[in-house]
Amino acid sequence: MFEKQGGKWVNKVDQRNLASMGSYGVAGERKPVQWGSHAYGLLVNDGWGGYGQFTSFQNLHGFENGSFRHIFNIQLSDTNGASLNPEKYGWDAEWKFGPPAPNGIFDMVVRLKPGNSYPKEPGNRKGVPVQGVYRYDGTVYKHLVKHVSLGPE
C-alpha cells in the first residue's frame, strides 16, 4: 500500500500473502474498497467447486493500524445442483455497505435473494448468512439483532 507524501509515493505496507490468495494457483478477483469514512481495504472474491457443489465467498482485508487484517468472510452462494444427490439445494445472498456507524465504519446490509432452497439435513445451514444489518465492533462485523459474526475463519 502506498501513500502520497508531498510529491512522492511512499510504500507504507507490503504484505505479500494478499497476492497469493486464490485456488489452484489462480488469484481471485480483487478490488480496493472504502469500508468506512477513513477505512480502506481489498475485497477478494473466492469460491470452490467440486463433486457437483459450487460455493462463492467474499473476504475483506482492511487496512488498520499500519497493516492489513482479515476483517470479514461472507459466503454468498452454495448449490449442489450439478451433483448426483437427489436432494438438490441452492441459495444466493448479496450485501452492500450501509451508512457509517458512530465509529465511522460502514454497516453491512445482507439480504438473501428470493427462491432459495436450503439443505434439509439438520444443522447443515452452516455458511448461510443471517439477513439484516451487521456492525463492525473493532474486531468483527456482528449482526445487530442476532449477534452472529462475519469474522475471519
N, C-alpha and C positions, 0 to 999 in steps of 0.2 A: 504494500500500500504506500502510495506516495502522497506527500503534502507539499503544497507550494509555499515556499518561504522567500518572500521578496521576489526576485527574478529567477529563482532556482527551484527545481523539484527535488525534494529530499525523500529518500527511502526510509519510511517510518517503521514498517513491519515487513518481515519476509518469513512467511510460514509456508514452506514447500508442500506440506501434506495436503493443502487445499487443492493443489494442482494434480494430485494423484488419486482423487476420488473418482469413482465410476466402477463399472463391472466389465469383466473380460477385456481389460486394457483400454476401454473406451470411456473417456470422461463424459459425464452427463452435461446437459445444457446448464450454463451458469450465467447469472446476470447480477450486476450490482443493484442494490435496492436501498432506499431510505426507509428505516423501520421506526423512526422516531424524529422528534423535532431536530435533534442533533446526533442521530444514531444511523450508521450506515453498515451495510454488510453485503454478503454474497449469498444469493438464493440459488440452490443447486437442485436440479431435477434428477431423480434416481428412480429405479424400478427393478423389477425382477420378473422373469418368465421361466416357466419350466413345468413339464408334466400337465400341460393344459391350463395352468393357472398363471395369471398375469396381475401384477400389482404395480402401483406407482406411488412415489413419495416425493415430498419436497423438504429440504433442510435449509435452515438459515444459519449461517455463520456470521455473527455480528462482531463488529469492532468495538471492544470495550477495554478500558484501562491499558491501552498500548498494545493489545494483541487481539487476534481473532479467537472467538469461542463459539462452540456449537450452542445455539440458542433454542431452536426447536426442530422437531421432526414430526411431520404430519403425513399419514397415509391417505392418499386421495382416491384410490380405487383398488378394487380387488374383484377378480372374476375367475371362475373355473369353467367358463363356457366352452373351452376347447378340450376339456378333459373327458375321460370315459366314465366319469362319475355320473350316475343317473340323477343325482340331486344337484342341479345347476343353481348357481347364485351369481350375483354381481351387484356391485354398488359403486357409486361415484359421489365424491364430495368436492366442494370448492371453498375457497376462502379469499378474503380480501382484508386489507388494513382498514381499520376504522379511524375514528378521531383519536388524538393523543390523550392518554390518561394524565392524571396530575403529575406523574413523574416524567412526562414528555415522550414516553414510548407509546407508539400507536397500539390500540387494541386490535385484536384479530376477530373477525366475524366468520364463523364456519357454518356452512349450510350443506345438507345432504340433498343431492339432486333428486327429483321425482323418479319413481319407477324402480327403486332399489329392491332387491331381494337378498336376504341375508342367509348365511349358513344356518341350518336348523339344529346342528349339534349343540348341546348345552355348553355354554362358556366359549363358543367359537366366534364371538364377535370382537375378539381382540383386534385392535388396529382401527376399528370403525370410530371415527371421531364423534364426539358429542356436539350436536348443533348448539350454537349460541355464541356468546362473546367471551373471549379469553383476554386476560390482562397479565402483562409482564410484572412479576413481583421482585425483580432484581436478579433472579436466578432462572426461572422458567415461566412460560405462559401457563396460567391456570384459568379454568372455566369459572366465571363469576358466581355461578349458582351451584354447580356440582363439584367444583374444586378438583377435577381431574386435570392433569397437566399434559402439555405437549413437549415435555422435556426431552433432551437428548437421551438416546438409549445406548 
